[in-house]
Amino acid sequence: MVLRQGSGEPLVLLHGILGSERMWSHVVPLLAGHYDVIAPTMLGHRGGRPAAARPARLEHVVADAQRLLDGLGLETVHLAGNSLGGQVALELARLGRARTVCALSPSGTWQAGSEDHRRATEVLRATVRAARRSRRVLPLLVRSGRFRRWALRDTAAHGERVSPAELLGLTDDLLGCTVVEDLFDEATRLAPLDPPPCPITLAWAGRDCVFPVEINGARARELIGGARWIVLGDVGHVPMLDDPQLVAQTILTVTATESHDND
């Protein structure tokens, strides 16, 4: 599935692992007055193209994103991505497909065999297990803002802001992801991008419980030494859930750097 709205230069938004284009549903309208905004569902995720090769690898997800761009006749685009989507955006930049990149707490920012990667994957695996156990009674539970905050505690600082219907959709998305264990097992690390091939901004969630800013954010700054650095206050790992307006404004600031850098 692809969510598309607006006109102008193309801006592609890439969601994180276990998600879908619905992660961007509140952000797209805020950007559509400025850009042709395209939010696809990535390979192996609910609503996206099924993975033809198994185990699925990051390179397959990147190749699928390239197929999307090629199919739309887009050589280069502005890119914004969260978590896995941020890592894919950075790999697309490496391949020369990006005008600018806004990477929101991108994955791949861990050391080989590191404790931080193991901890992050265990957090997400626990989320999947809890969703499987509770899905049948979830329509009753999500009525409570306190429950929504608890259920999203690892990905959002203010889960109560997510509506009951949205939480049900997010749950079905994560349960419908078929490549999660493939990508967890691969644990592809981000190779250095220094100097950056285009204007890149690392925008880290200040309350990120999956990729803490002091660990993974610091590592990302080492890997992409020429990137701009921003910490987004009072948002969790998936900042679109907490503050769509902040995310949209951050992306607009990043895309504006292309014209500034070309002056």
WOWO-V669751 format. One record per residue. N is the residue number from 1. RES is the residue in one small letter. PHI is phi as a letter, one per 20 degrees, with the letter a starting at -180 (* if undefined). PSI is psi in whole degrees, 0 to 359 (none if undefined). NEAR is the number of other C-alpha atoms within 12 Angstrom. Layout:
n->N res->RES phi->PHI psi->PSI near->NEAR
n->N res->RES phi->PHI psi->PSI near->NEAR
This chain:
n->1 res->m phi->* psi->148 near->21
n->2 res->v phi->c psi->128 near->29
n->3 res->l phi->e psi->123 near->30
n->4 res->r phi->c psi->136 near->27
n->5 res->q phi->b psi->146 near->28
n->6 res->g phi->n psi->187 near->21
n->7 res->s phi->b psi->163 near->17
n->8 res->g phi->o psi->207 near->16
n->9 res->e phi->f psi->147 near->27
n->10 res->p phi->f psi->136 near->33
n->11 res->l phi->c psi->117 near->45
n->12 res->v phi->d psi->131 near->52
n->13 res->l phi->d psi->127 near->52
n->14 res->l phi->d psi->124 near->53
n->15 res->h phi->e psi->173 near->51
n->16 res->g phi->e psi->176 near->47
n->17 res->i phi->f psi->142 near->48
n->18 res->l phi->m psi->0 near->44
n->19 res->g phi->d psi->198 near->47
n->20 res->s phi->b psi->184 near->40
n->21 res->e phi->f psi->340 near->38
n->22 res->r phi->f psi->340 near->39
n->23 res->m phi->g psi->334 near->42
n->24 res->w phi->d psi->9 near->43
n->25 res->s phi->f psi->329 near->34
n->26 res->h phi->e psi->346 near->28
n->27 res->v phi->e psi->322 near->38
n->28 res->v phi->g psi->312 near->38
n->29 res->p phi->f psi->333 near->23
n->30 res->l phi->f psi->341 near->26
n->31 res->l phi->d psi->343 near->38
n->32 res->a phi->f psi->340 near->29
n->33 res->g phi->f psi->352 near->19
n->34 res->h phi->d psi->331 near->24
n->35 res->y phi->b psi->164 near->29
n->36 res->d phi->e psi->100 near->27
n->37 res->v phi->e psi->127 near->36
n->38 res->i phi->c psi->117 near->40
n->39 res->a phi->c psi->98 near->43
n->40 res->p phi->e psi->163 near->43
n->41 res->t phi->e psi->131 near->40
n->42 res->m phi->e psi->168 near->48
n->43 res->l phi->g psi->131 near->47
n->44 res->g phi->m psi->1 near->40
n->45 res->h phi->d psi->161 near->37
n->46 res->r phi->f psi->116 near->32
n->47 res->g phi->n psi->351 near->27
n->48 res->g phi->e psi->178 near->32
n->49 res->r phi->f psi->133 near->27
n->50 res->p phi->f psi->147 near->23
n->51 res->a phi->f psi->121 near->28
n->52 res->a phi->f psi->325 near->17
n->53 res->a phi->d psi->135 near->18
n->54 res->r phi->c psi->139 near->19
n->55 res->p phi->f psi->145 near->21
n->56 res->a phi->f psi->144 near->31
n->57 res->r phi->c psi->163 near->28
n->58 res->l phi->g psi->321 near->40
n->59 res->e phi->f psi->329 near->28
n->60 res->h phi->f psi->321 near->27
n->61 res->v phi->f psi->318 near->42
n->62 res->v phi->f psi->316 near->31
n->63 res->a phi->f psi->323 near->25
n->64 res->d phi->f psi->321 near->30
n->65 res->a phi->f psi->322 near->45
n->66 res->q phi->f psi->321 near->31
n->67 res->r phi->f psi->321 near->21
n->68 res->l phi->f psi->311 near->30
n->69 res->l phi->f psi->316 near->27
n->70 res->d phi->f psi->318 near->15
n->71 res->g phi->f psi->332 near->11
n->72 res->l phi->e psi->358 near->19
n->73 res->g phi->m psi->32 near->13
n->74 res->l phi->d psi->116 near->23
n->75 res->e phi->f psi->311 near->23
n->76 res->t phi->c psi->150 near->28
n->77 res->v phi->b psi->160 near->36
n->78 res->h phi->f psi->140 near->47
n->79 res->l phi->c psi->137 near->48
n->80 res->a phi->c psi->135 near->54
n->81 res->g phi->b psi->149 near->55
n->82 res->n phi->d psi->132 near->48
n->83 res->s phi->l psi->242 near->45
n->84 res->l phi->g psi->320 near->46
n->85 res->g phi->f psi->327 near->44
n->86 res->g phi->f psi->320 near->40
n->87 res->q phi->f psi->318 near->46
n->88 res->v phi->f psi->318 near->47
n->89 res->a phi->f psi->319 near->52
n->90 res->l phi->f psi->324 near->52
n->91 res->e phi->f psi->324 near->39
n->92 res->l phi->f psi->324 near->42
n->93 res->a phi->f psi->320 near->37
n->94 res->r phi->g psi->329 near->28
n->95 res->l phi->e psi->3 near->22
n->96 res->g phi->n psi->20 near->23
n->97 res->r phi->e psi->2 near->33
n->98 res->a phi->d psi->139 near->38
n->99 res->r phi->e psi->316 near->37
n->100 res->t phi->b psi->161 near->44
n->101 res->v phi->c psi->131 near->50
n->102 res->c phi->d psi->105 near->49
n->103 res->a phi->e psi->112 near->56
n->104 res->l phi->e psi->104 near->53
n->105 res->s phi->l psi->60 near->54
n->106 res->p phi->f psi->149 near->49
n->107 res->s phi->f psi->178 near->46
n->108 res->g phi->n psi->2 near->40
n->109 res->t phi->d psi->54 near->42
n->110 res->w phi->c psi->162 near->36
n->111 res->q phi->e psi->156 near->23
n->112 res->a phi->g psi->130 near->17
n->113 res->g phi->m psi->25 near->17
n->114 res->s phi->e psi->157 near->17
n->115 res->e phi->f psi->326 near->15
n->116 res->d phi->f psi->326 near->27
n->117 res->h phi->f psi->316 near->29
n->118 res->r phi->f psi->316 near->21
n->119 res->r phi->f psi->317 near->20
n->120 res->a phi->f psi->315 near->31
n->121 res->t phi->f psi->326 near->31
n->122 res->e phi->f psi->323 near->21
n->123 res->v phi->g psi->313 near->23
n->124 res->l phi->f psi->323 near->32
n->125 res->r phi->f psi->320 near->24
n->126 res->a phi->f psi->324 near->18
n->127 res->t phi->f psi->317 near->27
n->128 res->v phi->f psi->316 near->31
n->129 res->r phi->f psi->317 near->16
n->130 res->a phi->f psi->322 near->21
n->131 res->a phi->f psi->319 near->29
n->132 res->r phi->f psi->319 near->19
n->133 res->r phi->f psi->324 near->14
n->134 res->s phi->d psi->355 near->20
n->135 res->r phi->g psi->324 near->25
n->136 res->r phi->f psi->325 near->15
n->137 res->v phi->d psi->2 near->14
n->138 res->l phi->f psi->323 near->26
n->139 res->p phi->g psi->331 near->22
n->140 res->l phi->f psi->317 near->17
n->141 res->l phi->f psi->322 near->23
n->142 res->v phi->f psi->351 near->31
n->143 res->r phi->f psi->337 near->22
n->144 res->s phi->e psi->124 near->21
n->145 res->g phi->f psi->326 near->21
n->146 res->r phi->f psi->319 near->19
n->147 res->f phi->f psi->318 near->23
n->148 res->r phi->f psi->321 near->33
n->149 res->r phi->f psi->318 near->27
n->150 res->w phi->f psi->316 near->23
n->151 res->a phi->f psi->328 near->35
n->152 res->l phi->d psi->17 near->42
n->153 res->r phi->f psi->333 near->30
n->154 res->d phi->e psi->343 near->33
n->155 res->t phi->d psi->344 near->43
n->156 res->a phi->c psi->145 near->33
n->157 res->a phi->e psi->336 near->32
n->158 res->h phi->c psi->66 near->30
n->159 res->g phi->f psi->340 near->34
n->160 res->e phi->f psi->342 near->26
n->161 res->r phi->f psi->342 near->31
n->162 res->v phi->f psi->131 near->37
n->163 res->s phi->f psi->159 near->26
n->164 res->p phi->g psi->316 near->26
n->165 res->a phi->f psi->322 near->20
n->166 res->e phi->f psi->319 near->28
n->167 res->l phi->f psi->322 near->36
n->168 res->l phi->f psi->318 near->28
n->169 res->g phi->f psi->318 near->28
n->170 res->l phi->f psi->321 near->41
n->171 res->t phi->f psi->316 near->35
n->172 res->d phi->f psi->327 near->28
n->173 res->d phi->f psi->312 near->33
n->174 res->l phi->f psi->327 near->36
n->175 res->l phi->f psi->338 near->31
n->176 res->g phi->e psi->359 near->26
n->177 res->c phi->f psi->123 near->31
n->178 res->t phi->e psi->355 near->31
n->179 res->v phi->d psi->9 near->33
n->180 res->v phi->f psi->314 near->36
n->181 res->e phi->f psi->326 near->24
n->182 res->d phi->g psi->311 near->25
n->183 res->l phi->f psi->325 near->32
n->184 res->f phi->f psi->315 near->30
n->185 res->d phi->f psi->325 near->21
n->186 res->e phi->f psi->316 near->23
n->187 res->a phi->l psi->48 near->29
n->188 res->t phi->f psi->129 near->27
n->189 res->r phi->e psi->150 near->31
n->190 res->l phi->f psi->125 near->32
n->191 res->a phi->f psi->154 near->24
n->192 res->p phi->g psi->142 near->23
n->193 res->l phi->c psi->78 near->25
n->194 res->d phi->b psi->108 near->21
n->195 res->p phi->f psi->158 near->19
n->196 res->p phi->f psi->145 near->30
n->197 res->p phi->f psi->350 near->27
n->198 res->c phi->b psi->172 near->37
n->199 res->p phi->f psi->121 near->38
n->200 res->i phi->c psi->135 near->48
n->201 res->t phi->c psi->129 near->45
n->202 res->l phi->e psi->112 near->45
n->203 res->a phi->d psi->103 near->44
n->204 res->w phi->e psi->137 near->45
n->205 res->a phi->f psi->124 near->41
n->206 res->g phi->f psi->337 near->30
n->207 res->r phi->d psi->39 near->28
n->208 res->d phi->f psi->117 near->37
n->209 res->c phi->e psi->348 near->33
n->210 res->v phi->e psi->309 near->43
n->211 res->f phi->c psi->85 near->40
n->212 res->p phi->g psi->141 near->32
n->213 res->v phi->f psi->324 near->34
n->214 res->e phi->f psi->342 near->22
n->215 res->i phi->d psi->293 near->26
n->216 res->n phi->f psi->326 near->37
n->217 res->g phi->f psi->318 near->40
n->218 res->a phi->f psi->320 near->25
n->219 res->r phi->f psi->319 near->28
n->220 res->a phi->f psi->322 near->43
n->221 res->r phi->f psi->329 near->34
n->222 res->e phi->f psi->321 near->25
n->223 res->l phi->f psi->328 near->28
n->224 res->i phi->c psi->76 near->33
n->225 res->g phi->f psi->332 near->23
n->226 res->g phi->e psi->8 near->20
n->227 res->a phi->f psi->150 near->30
n->228 res->r phi->f psi->154 near->28
n->229 res->w phi->c psi->127 near->27
n->230 res->i phi->c psi->138 near->28
n->231 res->v phi->d psi->125 near->30
n->232 res->l phi->e psi->116 near->35
n->233 res->g phi->f psi->146 near->22
n->234 res->d phi->l psi->34 near->25
n->235 res->v phi->c psi->153 near->36
n->236 res->g phi->e psi->193 near->38
n->237 res->h phi->g psi->326 near->50
n->238 res->v phi->d psi->83 near->50
n->239 res->p phi->f psi->341 near->46
n->240 res->m phi->f psi->333 near->46
n->241 res->l phi->f psi->326 near->41
n->242 res->d phi->e psi->315 near->36
n->243 res->d phi->b psi->80 near->31
n->244 res->p phi->g psi->325 near->28
n->245 res->q phi->f psi->317 near->23
n->246 res->l phi->f psi->317 near->28
n->247 res->v phi->f psi->315 near->42
n->248 res->a phi->f psi->316 near->37
n->249 res->q phi->f psi->323 near->23
n->250 res->t phi->f psi->315 near->36
n->251 res->i phi->f psi->318 near->42
n->252 res->l phi->f psi->323 near->31
n->253 res->t phi->f psi->321 near->27
n->254 res->v phi->f psi->313 near->34
n->255 res->t phi->f psi->333 near->34
n->256 res->a phi->f psi->341 near->26
n->257 res->t phi->f psi->335 near->24
n->258 res->e phi->f psi->313 near->26
n->259 res->s phi->f psi->325 near->16
n->260 res->h phi->f psi->317 near->12
n->261 res->d phi->f psi->339 near->14
n->262 res->n phi->e psi->355 near->11
n->263 res->d phi->f psi->none near->7
